[in-house]
Amino acid sequence: MLKFNSLSILLLFPIVSYSAPDVDDFLKRQKTYEVVVDHTYTKSIFHLPYKCKEKAFNHLCSFYINYYSSDFDNRFTEYITDKLDVNDENVEIYFSSDATQEIYLNFANIKPIKIFSTYASVTQNFHGETVSFTQVFNSNSENFHIVDFNDLFEKPQYAATICSNIIYDTFKKYGSMNLYKLTAMYEVQPRNYMLLPDGLMFYISKGLVAPDEVDSRVFISIDKLSLANPLEKYFPFLNKKNTLPPPSPPTPLNSEPGNMNANDDSAESKARNSKKKAQI
């Protein structure tokens, strides 16, 4: 039986959740429309927020549609080619089997640090095997350029080591061998994080390094990363916790057409409403 190495796939992508609801649950409850992309050996089914129909987001959504569908098709073809014996008389059976993936896509705007996050919940199936993971891409909200981990610190390698050690200490009691592979990768380049004004939220796939029922999110406060010299443009609340209000969670953009700010229930919004009531 052919199998994806789920750990190697998960390590290739940033799998992160933001601090309020579970990302997968949130994505699958939003109102979406469907786009299907058929390639030679694969099918990709996208569940897209209605924002993707707007001119401002159309190009970005098209990019991710092309990225996910092409990447899945290429990975599937390369994997089959690498694993199969070309002299096997049943080789065509593998290529004739359907390989499908479903992608739920949405966006969130983290206003205090001008970060625009793209969320994707992905489930891939072929030959009876299933791989599920959640990805988050952090980008600049003004130009949509990807913000890399190395952009966040003056000493990014030191920060990577700190993150790896904290994640190891969090999950070591469960004795998973996957933890050693995961943290070794994180020492080189942390990927599975959500960028927040007061730290980094790491989201490890459920069941990878601990039992399924264990909360796999790990929040690392920026105070624990201070020796790596974090940049204030991304962490404005560093050393200012006594003078500034706590940061609001990222605000998901409403997936319904024509109502971009309908779900603005952030702490900042509530504070403004309270102030108005006080003035009245």
N, C-alpha and C positions, 0 to 999 in steps of 0.2 A: 504494500500500500504506500503510495506516495504521500509525503507529508510536508507541509510548510514547517520550518523551524520558527515557531511563534516568537521565541525570545529574540532571535536575530531580526525579525521583522519589527518587533516592538522597539528595539533599540535604535532602529534607523529613523524613527519619527518622534517628534515631541508630543508626548501623551500627557495632557494636563487637564485639570478641572479648575474652575474658579471657585471662590470660597462659599457661595450660597448653595444652589441646588446641584444635584449630580448632573454632569454634562450630558451623558447619554440620555438620561431621563428627560432633561430639558429639551434637547434637540428633537426627540421623537414625539414630543407633545405639541410642538409648534405647528402652525398651519403652513403647508407647503404645496408646491406643484411639482410634477414629476418630469424628468428628462431622462431618456434612455439612449445610451451610446453603445452600439454594437460594433465590435471589432471581429477579426477573423476567428479567434478562439475564445473571446471573452465578451461578457455583457456587463455594463456598468449602469446601475439605476440610481439616479440622483434625486433626492428630495430637497428642493431648494426653497428658501424663503422668498416671499414676493418682492423683496427688495432687489432681487437679481433681475427683475424686469425693468427696474428704473435705470435710466441712462448712467447715473453716477456709479452704479454697482455692476452694470452689465459686463464691462471689460474684466473686472476682478472675478466675477463668477465664471466667465468663459475660461479664464486662466485655470481655475481649479477643476473645472470639468475636463479640460484637456489633460491637465496634470494627472489626475487620478485615473482616468480611463486609459491613457497611454502607458502610465507606469505599471498598472495592473496587467495589461496585455503583454508588455515587455518582460515583466518578472515571471509571468506564467510560462511564456514561451522559452525563456532562458532556463527556468527550472526544469521543465520537461526535457529540454534538449540535453541538459547536463546529466540528468539522472537516468535516462532511458538508454538501453542498449539498442543501437540502430539496427542490429541484426535480429532483434526480437520481432517475431511475426505478428505480435499483437500491438505493435507500436501505434497503429492508427487509432486504436481504442482510446488511448489517452488524449490524443489530439481532437477526437470527435466528441469528447465529453464536454459538457457545458461548464464553464468557469464563470461565476457571477459574483458581483459585489454590490452592496447597497451603501450609499453615502448620504448621511444627513448633514446638511451644511447650514451654518448661521454665523453671525458676526456679533462682536461686542466692542463697545467704545469705552476705554478707560481714560476718561477725560483729564484727570490730574497730571498724567504724564504723557499725554498725546499718543497713546498706544491703541492701535486697532487690531483686535484679535479675531482670527478666523478659526471657527470650531468645526471639526468634522468627526462624526462618529461613523466608523467603517466596519463592515462585516463582509468577509470574503469567504467564498465556498467553492471547492472543487474536489471531485473524487471522494465525497463524503467527509472531507476535512473542513473545519471552520476556524477562522482566525478573526478575532474582533479587537479593535483598538480605537482609541480616541486621540485625535491630533489637534494641536493648537499652534498656530503660527502667529507670533507677535511681530507687528510691523508698525512703522511710523504712520500716524493717522493723516499726515499731510501729504506724503508722497508714496505710501504703501511699501516702502523699502523694508525688507526684513531686518529686525533687530536681533542680532546674534548675542549669545552669552558673553562673548569676548568684548562686546560693546558696552557692557554694564559696569565693568570694573577696571581699575588701573592695573590690578594684579589678577587677571582672570584665572590663571592656573591655580593660584592659591585659593580663590573662591571655589573653584571646581573641587579641589581636595576637601574643603570644609563641607560642601554639600554632600559629597560622596560618603564621608565619614558619618555625618548625621543620619543619612538614609540607612547606612549599614547598622548603626546602633539602634535605629528604630525597629528594624525587622530581623535582627540576628537571632532573636529568641525562637524564631520559627524554624530555623535550621535548613532553609532552602539553599540548594547549591546554585540556583539561579541568581541569588543575591550577590555572589562573588563576581559573576560575569557582568551583572548590571552595574555594580559600583565601580568595577574596573573601567567600564565604558564611560561612566560619569566623571571619572578622574581626568579623562582626556577631553570630553566635551559634553557637559550636561545638556540634555535636550527636553526632558519631560517636565517642563515648568511653565507656570503662568506668571507673567511679570506684573507685580502689584506695587503700589507706591511705598509699602512698608515691608516688602520682602518678596520671596519666591514661593509659590505653591507648586510642589511636585505632586504628580499624580502617577502612581505606578499601577499598571494594569492589575485588576483583581485576580487573585489566584496565582500570580507570577512569583511572588516572594513570600506570600503568606496565605492562609486559608481565605476562601472567597468572602466569608463574613467579616473579615478584618478591614477596617477603613484604611485604604491604601494611599490616602493623601498625606503629604508631609509638608507642613508650612515651616519655612526657615526665615526667621525674622532678620531684617537687614542688620540689626545690632550684632548678630552672630557672624556677620560677614564684614564687619567694619574694618578688620585688619587687611582686607583685600582692596581697600579704598574704593568703595562703590561710588558711582557718579551721581551727584545730586539731581541732575536732570531727570534721572529715572527713579530715584528714591528721595523725593523732596521732604519726606517726613523723618529722614535720618537726623538724630540728635535734636528734633524739634517736637517731640511728643507732648511736651508740657505747654506748648504755645499754639499748636495747631490741632484742629479736630481730627478724629480718626478718618482714614481714607474710606470712601464709599466703595462698595463692590462694583465691578465692571457692569455697565448697563447694556444688556442685550438689545440690539435694535429690533423694533417690532417687526414681525414677519408678515403682518397684514398690510395690504397696499394702502398708501395715502395717510398713514398715521405713525410717523417716525418717533414721536415722543410720548405715545399713549401709555407706555409702561414705565415712565420715569418715576419710580418710587424710591429713588436713592435717598440717602441721609441728607444730602445737600438740598434736594427738592423739599423734603419734609421740613427742614430747617427754614427754608424760605417761606413756606406756607404758615409755619408757626409764627414767624416774624410778622407776616401780614395780619394774622389774627390778633396779635398783640397790639399792633398799631391801631386796628379798628376798635 
